[in-house]
Amino acid sequence: MNIEPKKVWVVGHKNPDTDSICAAISYAYLKNQLGERQYVPKRAGAISEETRYVLDYFKVEDPKLITDVGAQLKDISIRKTAGISSQISLKKAWETMKKLDVVTLPVTNRLGKLEGVIVTKDIATSYMDVYDNRVLSKARTQYKNIAETLDGNIIAGNEHAYFIRGKVVVGASDPAYLSEYIEADDMVILGPQKEAQIRALESNASCIIVGRGFEVDPEVVQMANKKTVSLSQHHTTHFPLQGSSIRVCRSKNL
């Protein structure tokens, strides 16, 4: 459907003199000749005797009076935007905003009922909490959203589960000392060292992120899956995970 371009009013100051009226008329005429949009001269006050003489002499129609230039409902362009799930990542929300060229997204449930909105300010504010190493668990972040944000892939564990306890830890020290600062349910970011990955598993980490796209040793993947199976099916394990599964996420962005 073709939408007719809205008219643009050209108006001078209040209590206009001849210069103000003539400037609005001439500028609107110039813009119309350029063919960009339709411009209409207006005035913000009564026409003086001097201005009346000029308009009559050149046989120019009086600009119509306007008393209010505030936006009205009819002036607002309304664009329908499909709702998004509250479970998507901030990265996905930001990409959707850029794609649709909007600054607000409605958040809806499965029935399409509005639950809230997310605006660009919300995304900007979230980055102010980056120094809180428990912000992901406080936000009950889904593992698949973490992998998506890191451009990684989950190779063990349930991607639909949530990170609800623990902190984010960077395992940059000697693997022998990892167990001293990794607690149960922590999310641990590691490099390619197999020993460090096994130490994190033995410390009951809930998620291990292997950075820079390094391949994960099959023994580590098997150990992670074994812990998950032992917990969810047999409910017995030498390394209790307190209800969490192990997820190994390999990312090339770390």
Secondary structure, DSSP 8 states (H G I E B T S, - for coil): -------EEEEEEES--HHHHHHHHHHHHHHHHHTSS-EEEEEES---HHHHHHHHHTT----EE-S-----GGGS-------B-TTS-HHHHHHHHHHHT-SEEEEE-TT--EEEEEEHHHHHHHGGGTT-TTHHHHTTEEHHHHHHHTTEEEEES-TTSEE-S--EEE--S-GGGGGGT--TT-EEEE-S-HHHHHHHHHTT-SEEEE-TT----HHHHHHHHHHHHIIIII---SS--TT---EEEEES--
